[in-house]
Amino acid sequence: MDKVMTVYEASKYCSVSSKTIINWVDSGHIKAYKTVGGHRRINKSDLEAFMKNQGIPIPHGEESPGRKKILVVDDDPIIVETIVQALEEDEHGYEVISASDGFEAGLQVSHFLPDLLILDIMMPDIKGFDVCKTIKYNPETRHIKIIVLSAYLDDEKFKQMKELGADICFSKPLPLPQLKEEVARLLGG
């Protein structure tokens, strides 16, 4: 029998965000159905047929256990793509997903349980200070390392972010080699 996947499982399988899977389903590119509760479900064979058609590599075997997981949260798709690509190409074999808004980020933190969060704190629906506090005060997520990004923060605000639990703060434009170095350091790679 064909395995049925949730949007989240499909997103991990394709290495794209849940929102991307939803967009593909809603635009008719991937066959799916909805549960009574309104949740989308996708047959693995339908997803793989779409992936093959689009030239998206199909993973062989299950994800290797022990891979460090990174969640990138930014509403700028170019920045997200740049960071995700840089980290996925890294020799450490990180599992990287992204979220483009506060709601999706909250879901991904609780479902994906990343080891590291790269967070743009100046997004319309996110208060970076609150996100850091929430993650660091929750015993289930307190282990998550946080790298904060912002184009508008001064040293005083960075200091404040660190007091609230951010491990590192970077100003945009982003120094990618430095970011990759810090990610590896924080994740013990």
N, C-alpha and C positions, 0 to 999 in steps of 0.2 A: 504494500500500500504506500502511496505517495506521502511523504512527510509534509505536514501543514505547518507553515511558518507564520509567526507574528510579524508585524512591520519592523519591530526592533531586531528580530532574528534575521530578517531579510536584509536590513540595513548593515548588520555586522557581516553577513555573508558577502555582500557586494562592496563593502568598505565605503558606504555613503551614509548620509544622515537619514534618520527616520523620515524627515520631511521630504527628502528626495524620493524615497520609496512611495510615500503617499501621493506625491505629484505624479509619478509614473503610473500608479494605479488609477488615480482620478482622471488622467488624460488617456487612459485606455491602452497604454504600452504594456502593462503587465496585467494578466487576468487575475482577479481576486474576487472574493465574496465577503459579505459582512455578516458577523454573528448577530444574534438577537440584540445584543448590547451595542451594536453599531461599530464593532472593531473589525478591521480588515484582516483577512486571512489569505495567504498565498500558498498554492501548492508549489513545492520545491521544484518540480519538473517544469512548471510554467515560468518560474523565476530563472531557472538555468537556461531555458529556451530563449528568453529575453536577453540574458547575459551573453549567450553565444552570438545572438543576432547583433548585439551592440559591440562585440569585441571586448567585453569585460571578462577578465580572467576568472575562471571558476576555481575556488580553492580546493586543493586535494587533501583529503583527510580533515580531521578536526583541527581547530586552532591549537597550536602547541601551548600546553599549560605553562604557566610561569611567565608569559609575556607581560611586560608592563603596559598598563592601559592609560591612555592620555585622552582627556576631553578638552577640545579647543572651543571656547565660547567667544564669538565676535559676530557683529552684524554686518561686517564688511566681507563679502564672499571672496574677494581677492586676497585679503589677509589670511582668511581661513585656509584657502587653497594653498597658499604659499607655505604656511606653517605645517599643515597636514602633510603636504608633499615632502617637505624637508625632513620631517620626523619619520615618515614612512620609509624614506630612502636611507635612513640612518642604519648603520650596521647593527644596532641593538635590537632590531625587529619589533619595535613598539606596535601595539594595536592602537590606532588613533581614530577617534570619531569626533564629530563637531556638532555644535548647536548654534543656531543663529538668533535665538531670543531667550529671555529669562525662563519662560515656561518650559521650553524644550530642554534647557540646561538643567533645570530642577529635576525633570524626569530622568535625564541621562545620569545625573549624579547618583540618584537612588537605584536605577536599574543596572547601569554599566559599572558602577562603583570604580571610578578611575583611581589610579595611583597618583595622578598628577592632573591638575586643572590649570589651563592657560586661559586667563579671563580678561577680556576687555571690560574695564569697569565703567566706561562711559557710554553704555548702550541705553536706548530710550526706556526700556522696561526693567533695567537691572540697576540696583544700587550695590556697587561693588563692595562697599563697606559691610552691608547687610549679608551679602553672600559669604564673605570671609568669616564673619562672626557665626553665621548659621552652621557652616561646615565645621569650624573649629570647636564649637560648643556641643556638637552632636557626637556622642561616643562612637557611633557607627561610621562617621565620616571624618573624624578628627585626624586620622592618619594621612588624609589626602594632602599632598603638597600643592601649594598654590603659587603660580607665577602671574603677576598682575601686569597688564598692558594698559597704557593710556597715553594719549597725545597731549593731555592737558594737565597733568599732575606736576606739582612742584615738589621739592624735597620734603617739605612739611607734610604734604598729603601722603607721600610715599612712606614717611616715618609712621604716620597714622595707620596706613594699610598694614605695615609690618607688625604694629602693635595688635592689630585685629587678626593676625594669623597668616598674612601673606609671607611666603618664604623669600621671594625676590620680586622686585618691581622694575619694569623696563619702560622706557619712553618710546613712543613711535616717532619716526619710522624705526622699524624693528631691526636690531642687529642679529640677523639669523645665526651666524656662526657662534656668537656669544649665547644666544638662546639655546642652541643645540648642546653647547658645553654645559650650561646650567641644568638642563633637563637630565643629561647623563649623570651629572654630579648628584642631583637630588634623588634620582632613581637608583643610585648606586651602580651605574653602568660603566 
